[in-house]
Amino acid sequence: MKTVGYAAHDSEKPLEPYHFERRALRDEDVSIEILYCGVCHSDLHTAENDWGWTHYPVVPGHEIVGRVLEVGSGVTKYKVGDNVAVGCMVDSCLSCDQCHHGEEQFCREGMVGTYSGQDRISGELTQGGYSKHIVVREEFVLNVPEGLDLAKCAPILCAGITTYSPLRTWNVGPGSRVGVIGLGGLGHMAIKIAAAMGAHVTAISRSDKKKQQVLSYGAKDLLVSSDEAAMQAHANQFDVIINTIPVKHDFTPYIPLLDIDGTQVLVGQVGELAESNSVPLLMGRRRVAGSLIGGIAQTQEILDFCALHNILPEVEMINMDQINDAFDKLKQGDMASRFVIDMSSLEV
């Protein structure tokens, strides 16, 4: 299938139109017309090779919502016309212990990323959702529940599952005390999801300028991290802290906020950590952990959860040719919403 998208050809140049071919349909494949694609900070990092593993040319985008155009002869779950979604991965071995546990993101042979990955059969580079079409094996296609706004739900495929998974792993529910550091695309979803789980949620930010926003998302309070007295007053007050800061930073000041056996989960930063101090860990049997997206079943679970609780990301719709401006805004930070590309704006 011939299609068109926007691609980065090296780390220094802006994204530009790129004509390429999607693979021919295999028996287990679903061919999808992409309607909307969210813009993730990972897209920017990959386009600029910040993590050192980008293969060019790369078409970013792993928050994909679309409609089924065609299915392979072995497909049983989807039919032409279904509303579907694709998240951060498009394949795995499906036979190792982690895949059997529904943790395909930790596949022993390595999951195949939606973009800048390597197709397990052909060896070709995978290309993402900043395009008109995509072909994905059935096991990695998700159902979009009725009631979810197709134009707004795309960020659930990354920002949603990235924050939902650790909340589930650390058993957040009614009565849990959850802190959320960083109030951008990941942070605002963490607040909405944790609040819907019944937790008492406190947003944690360098200033109080977003207080009314976070209260509207379901937080009960906002803790100003630059206020030393306020930080001391909140010592031992959280069971779980979701840290969504996407750049290298000092996470040590947040550790004393955890109660005994509490966990701070890093979901935003990828790469070298700042030097830390073990004392607050030792003195409360506290821990700092990481979490990477979630498995396919759990990603379907968060889509269904958001439909049930009427949770949608805060989004700003853009056209495809505005992507480089959107990347510039992401670099500036302080985004309390998620960009979503209307793919009808991309001409074939």
Secondary structure, 3 states (H helix, E strand, C coil): CEEEEEEECCCCCCCEEEEEECCCCCCCEEEEEEEEEECCHHHHHHHCCCCCCCCCCECCCCCEEEEEEEECCCCCCCCCCCEEEECCEEECCCCCHHHHCCCHHHCCCCCEECCCCECCCCCCECCCCCECEEEEEHHHCEECCCCCCCCCCHHHHCHHHHHHHHHHHCCCCCCCEEEEECCCHHHHHHHHHHHHCCCEEEEEECCCCCHHHHHHHCCCEEEECCCHHHHHHCCCCEEEEEECCCCCCCCHHHHHHEEEEEEEEECCCCCCCCCCCCHHHHCCCCEEEECCCCCHHHHHHHHHHHHHHCCCCCEEEEEHHHHHHHHHHHHHCCCCCEEEEEHHHCCC
